[in-house]
Amino acid sequence: MRTAENWKDYAVLDTSDGEKLEIWGKVCLVRPDPQIIWKTERKLPQWKSADGHYHRSNAGGGSWEFRRSIPESWNISYKNLTFNIRPTGFKHTGLFPEQAVNWDFMSEKIRNAGREINVLNLFAYTGGATLACAEAGASVCHVDASKGMVQWARDNAAVSGLSDRPIRWIVDDCEKFIAREIRRGRRYDAVIMDPPSYGRGPGGEVWKLENCVYDLVKLCSGVLSDNPLFFLINSYTTGLSPSVMGYILGSVLTGKFGGTVSFDEIGLPVQSTGMALPCGSTAIWEY
């Protein structure tokens, strides 16, 4: 497992019985996590004194319980990047801290490339990967179907001092955008994608990652330059193993470009136990 071990403003303090105890800057939160099926004793006092606790509802969804007043939003930093954090109505905070291990990989590849790198970030959410690539010197096209998430990413770029970097902010359906980029003849040296496990398109089309990911990778291969640097897929789909994603990348890309494929779980260290909490997986093709 590759773990995001370089955080200073974030940590998983403990895990037990379907929940994780986290510190986000100075704010302590308890949030659900379906991976945590162990029921270890909750010894840390922060379990009872956390600022906020997200409770799942039996009817679906859930809600926050706040023990004390916290800011509507606040900032945390990772190395040279800064992110705006705020609890949302669907348990998330606007950032997946485990992705820092991938940000580090991307940054190093871009800095060591010795040439200009053009990156396409699909399903780009609030821009963690976008900012990491831009800070490393790449031009980035950031694509997400949610206007609110793209604005959140732009705000993160502003507080990170990256507003002047060459970033294109696109609100669009990712597949339709890729198809248009192919027709326009636009090419990218790196592709990042973090597609949802399940969703519905604007016409009610059902999206299931395990059924659609191969075709999506195949489509995206059409926007790669003649000398691509990397292609990275994240997945939070429980039934989709890292090796399956790695095989897909290899079958689509290695015959045409050569290179190598790696794949693994990604996770976060847990302070109280020394264990690593699994947080999805990543497959990477790189040259």
N, C-alpha and C positions, 0 to 999 in steps of 0.2 A: 504494500500500500504506500502511495505517495501522500505525505501529510504536509499540511500548511503550518510550518513550525516557526515562521518568522514574524508572527503578529505581536505587537506590543499593546495595542488598544482593544484587543478582543481575545477572549479565551472561553473555552468550555470548562467550567469548574467541576461539574459532576454530571452523571447520567443515572437514571433509574426509572423503571416502570413506565416506559413510554414518554419520558420527558427529559429535556436537557436544561441544565442551569448554566446560563451564560452571562458574561460581563461584556458590555458594549461601551467602551469608554468608562464612564462613571455610572452607567445604568445597568442594573442587574435584572435579567429577564428569565422566566421559565417558559419554554415552548415545547409543544409535542414533537415527537420524532418516532415514527413507526418502527425504526430499526432497533430501538432500545427495548428489547423484550425481557431483559434481566430485571430482577426486583431486589437490587442491593439496598442496604440500609442507607438512609439519607442523613449522614452525619453532619454535613456542613450547615451552619446556622442560616446561610443565605437562602436555603430552600424555603424557610418560613418568612424571611424578611425581604425577598426580592421585590423590586419596584413594580414589576408587572408580571402577570401570569395569564397566558392564553389558554382558555379552557375549550376543549372540543365539545360540540353539541351532538347528542344522539340523533338529532334530526339533520345533521350535516352542518358544515361550517363551524363557527364558534365565536367567541368574543373575548375581549381583554378584561381582566380585573386589575386595577391599579391600586396599590396599597398607599401610594403617596403621589403627589403631583410630580410629573416629569415633563421635560420640554416636549413640545409637539414634534420637534425634530432636533437632531444634534449631529455633530461631525465626529468621525473617527478617521484615523490615518493608517495607511500601510506604506511604509517606505516614503516615497515622494508623492503618493496619491492620497487624496482626501475624499471621503464619501459622506453624503448626507443620509442619516439613518432615521427612520420613523416607523413605528409599529403600524401595520396595515390591518384591515379587517379580515385578512385571510392568513394570519399568523406570521407572515414574513415581515422583514424589516428593510427591504430594498437592497440587500447584499447577501451573497453566499460566500462566507469567509473561506471555505475550503478551496475556492477557486484561486486563491492566492498562489497555490503551488503551480497552477497553469500560467498565471500572470508572469511568474518568475521565468518559466520556460520560454514564453513568447518574447519577453524582454531580452533575454540572453541571445536567442536566435536572431532577433532583429539587429541588435547591437553588433553582433559578430558577422553579419552578412556582408559587410563591406560594400553595400550598394543600397540604392533607394528601394524600399519595400512598400508595396501597396496591399493593404489588408482589407478583407471583407468579413465583417462580424455580423452574423445572422442570428435572429432571435436574441438580440443583444441586450435586452433588459435595461438595467440602469448603468451599464457602461463600464464595468470593471475591466474587462478585456480590452475594450476600446481605449480606455485611458492608459492601461499598461503599454499597449502597442504605440500609442501616440507619444507617450513620455519617452519611449525608447527610440523615437525618431521616425516612425512609420507614418504614412498617410493611411487613413482609415475611413471606410464606408460603414457606418453604423445603421443597421436595419432592424426595426421592430414594428409590429402591427399596432402597438399601443402608443397613441400620441402622448399619454401621460408618462409612460416609461421613458420615451425618448426625451421629453422635457426634463425628467429627473436625471437622466444621463447628462444632458447639457448642463444642468446645475452642478453635477459632480465635476464636470470638466472645468467649470468656472471656479469652484472652490479649490481645485487642484492646480489652478494657474495654467490651464491648457486650452483656454478658449481660443487662443490664436493659432493653435495647431491645425494642420490640414485634415479636418474631420468633416465628412458629409453626414448629415443627420437625416435619415430617411424613415418616414412613417409609411409602411407598405406591407402587404403580404409577401413573405420572403420568397416563396416559390415563384410568384408572378414577377417579382423584382428580378430574380436570377434569370428568368426566361428573357426578360427585356434586355438585361445586360449582355446576354449572349448575342441577341440580335443586333445590339449596338456595337458589338465587337470590343467591349471593355474587358480588360483582363486584370487579374489579381495574383500576387505572389504568395498569398497566404489566405486560407479560409478558416474561420472559427464558426462553429455552430453549437447552440445549446437548445435544441428543439424540445417542445413540451412532450410529455408522455402521451397526453390525450387532449383533444380539442375539437372544435367545430369551426369550419370555415364560414365566410360571410354568406354562402349559399346553403348552409346547413351540412356541408360535407364533413364526414367524420374523419378525424386524423388520429391514427394510432401509430406511435413511433416505430414499433416493431414491424408494422406492415408497410411503412412509408420510407424508412430511413435509407434503404438501398437506392431507391429511385431518386431520393433527394441528393445523396452523395454523387450519384451518376450525373445528375443535372448540374451540380456545382462543379464537377470536373471540367465542364465546358467553359467556365470563366477563369480557369487557371492559366497563368502565363506559361511560356515555353521553359522557364527555369523557376519553378515554384519552390518555396522555402519550407512550408509546413501546411498541414491540414489537420485540424483538431476538432473532435466531436466530444461533447459532454452528454451524459445521460443520467437521469434519475429514475429510469424505468427499472423496477426491481427485476423483472424477468429477462432483461437484456444484458447479457454478461459482457464484460470488457473484451473478452476474446472474440465474441461475435462481431462487435463493432470494429475490432482490429482486422478481422478477416475481411469485412466489407471494404475498409479502406485499402487493404492490400490488394484485393481482387480488382478494384477500380483503378488504382493509381500506380502500383509498382510496375505493371507491365508497360505502361506508357512512359513513366518518369524515372523508374528505378527507385532508389531510396530505401528507407527502412520503416517498419511499423512497430510501435510499442503500445501496450495497453495495460491498465491497472485500475484498481479502486483508488479513489482519493478520499482523504479523511482529515479529521481534526484531532490533535492530541487532547486528552482529558487530564486536567491537572491533578485531580484527587487520586486517580488510579494509575496513571502512566499508560493507559491503553489508548488506542486510536479509535475514534468513532467513524464508522464508514459513512460516507456522504455522497454516494454515487460513484461514477466511473468515467474514465477518459481514455479515448484511443487517439493516437497521434501518428500520422505519417509525416516523415521529415526527410529532407535531403541534406 
